[in-house]
Amino acid sequence: MENLAQNKECLQDGGIINSVAEKPTEAFENATRNIPEGEGNGSASCSGVGDAERDENALQNKELPNKRKHEPEDNQAVKRLVSEKVAIHYNTLQECGLAARSQSRIFYLRNFNNWLKSVLIGEILEKVKQNRRDVAVLDLGCGKGGDLLKWRKGRISKLVCADIAAVSVEQCQQRYSDMKARGRSNDCIFPAEFVSTDCTKELLADKLKDPEMYFDICSCQFVYHYSFETQEQADMMLRNACERLRPGGYFIGTTPNAFELVKRLEASETNSFGNEVYRVTFQKKGEYPLFGCQYDFNLEGVVNVPEFLVYFPLFEEMAKKYNMKLVFKKTFREFFEEKIQIEEHKMLMRRMQALEPYPADDRSKLVADNLEEYEHVQQYIKGCQAKLPLGTLSKSEWDATSIYLVFAFEKMS
Ligand SMILES: C[S@@+](CC[C@H](N)C(=O)[O-])C[C@H]1O[C@@H](n2cnc3c(N)ncnc32)[C@H](O)[C@@H]1O
């Protein structure tokens, strides 16, 4: 696991994570510049006003006719079905033990994503702590509590965990109780509250013990894209994330990069693209409405549920309603390249086994059987006599992780 930095370069040279689109494809840009007509997830349409005005109009709730009241009941049922599908999916996802996880084809990809979240959360906590001793956190879409240890490490003062999947929330609560029970008697672990609700439809504050409470951080990891089904849902989730943040507080998260998804879709001959670890399937090509642009995402048995494109410039505009200013938006590749330069993060990467040692030693075997999956590393080794083993991800895992981006917004006073 040495030579992480060099290896990172080798990965780029190999073209593994350099397919990140900085610009939307033309088709997507055209489609997303239009205003959704009426209903939030309607198809894009042209209104005859300039692009900037159109974008501006699209973001003002009050200027969009509210057709929701007249929405046919079967449409409402379809929408209910999507969120039910998401909740059922996550509720029935089995938690597998460490032994089974380490056998997974995406063991390193998962660890890599987890490393990235750890770095993001750690850095934001550090920033907030420059001005505050007590830090209250909202984990929006907490799942089974995958980030609980990060909050403990960050010595926060209070945690609220919310998720649509009731079984996941129960498991998260159990994990928290176990963590508390395992702690030493003088370990002071933060108090926590657990809420099971659809954060795209319900106001979370109403469900808290103290509806007036304020947060310093809202963390929304791999979740926000579920809200982009309609404008109302995206706005409600944003409201839950940001309305009760203190000035100087942060809204951080990770979400798929719509530009990258559309770019890969447009390059594909079908409505689908992917590889042996992930697959994304759109219903059609060439039309990308601002809301409700649905696709199915499948990650080696981890997720196979409907998700929605999040057009980031729109997300950024919508966040202004809650006085949020974008601090940064980076692709996973950009974030990785920047953070891996820092020794502490490099060490964490080793500890978390976030890259696969290449070549495998005598006692182990690579996660991918196909040697083409490691062509980039072989080329690098040839070119520069690197000290082995190197740390890497298989090509398919890089392709899967490089779909995502990481963002941070700050609440203005
Ligand atoms: C990919 S998981 C991420 C879980 C966790 N944040 C993590 O990083 O480990 C996505 C989570 O979003 C939750 N979710 C999806 N739609 C939601 C909604 N409308 N309200 C609240 N949570 C939602 C799912 O139940 C699931 O737990």
The ligand as a Tripos MOL2 file, in Angstrom:
@<TRIPOS>MOLECULE
LIG
   27    29     1     0     0
SMALL
NO_CHARGES

@<TRIPOS>ATOM
      1 C1        -27.1430    4.9000   -0.0860 C.3       1 LIG1
      2 S1        -27.9660    4.9970    1.4560 S.3       1 LIG1
      3 C2        -26.8670    6.0270    2.3880 C.3       1 LIG1
      4 C3        -26.9500    5.8210    3.8650 C.3       1 LIG1
      5 C4        -25.9390    6.6390    4.6860 C.3       1 LIG1
      6 N1        -26.0990    8.0510    4.5040 N.3       1 LIG1
      7 C5        -24.5230    6.2410    4.3490 C.2       1 LIG1
      8 O1        -23.7830    7.0040    3.7310 O.co2     1 LIG1
      9 O2        -24.1480    5.1280    4.7310 O.co2     1 LIG1
     10 C6        -29.3020    6.1020    1.0980 C.3       1 LIG1
     11 C7        -30.2320    6.3330    2.2740 C.3       1 LIG1
     12 O3        -31.1650    7.3610    1.9380 O.3       1 LIG1
     13 C8        -32.3810    7.0530    2.5570 C.3       1 LIG1
     14 N2        -33.4760    7.7980    1.9090 N.ar      1 LIG1
     15 C9        -33.8990    7.7050    0.6340 C.ar      1 LIG1
     16 N3        -34.9710    8.5050    0.4300 N.ar      1 LIG1
     17 C10       -35.2030    9.1370    1.6150 C.ar      1 LIG1
     18 C11       -36.1800   10.0670    2.0430 C.ar      1 LIG1
     19 N4        -37.1210   10.4900    1.2060 N.pl3     1 LIG1
     20 N5        -36.1450   10.4990    3.3150 N.ar      1 LIG1
     21 C12       -35.1830   10.0470    4.1730 C.ar      1 LIG1
     22 N6        -34.2520    9.1550    3.8300 N.ar      1 LIG1
     23 C13       -34.2480    8.6900    2.5570 C.ar      1 LIG1
     24 C14       -32.4900    5.5380    2.3340 C.3       1 LIG1
     25 O4        -33.4480    4.9350    3.1530 O.3       1 LIG1
     26 C15       -31.0620    5.1090    2.6360 C.3       1 LIG1
     27 O5        -30.8770    4.7840    3.9840 O.3       1 LIG1
@<TRIPOS>BOND
     1     1     2 1
     2     2     3 1
     3     2    10 1
     4     3     4 1
     5     4     5 1
     6     5     6 1
     7     5     7 1
     8     7     8 2
     9     7     9 1
    10    10    11 1
    11    11    12 1
    12    11    26 1
    13    12    13 1
    14    13    14 1
    15    13    24 1
    16    14    15 ar
    17    14    23 ar
    18    15    16 ar
    19    16    17 ar
    20    17    18 ar
    21    17    23 ar
    22    18    19 1
    23    18    20 ar
    24    20    21 ar
    25    21    22 ar
    26    22    23 ar
    27    24    25 1
    28    24    26 1
    29    26    27 1
@<TRIPOS>SUBSTRUCTURE
     1 LIG1         1 GROUP 0 **** ****
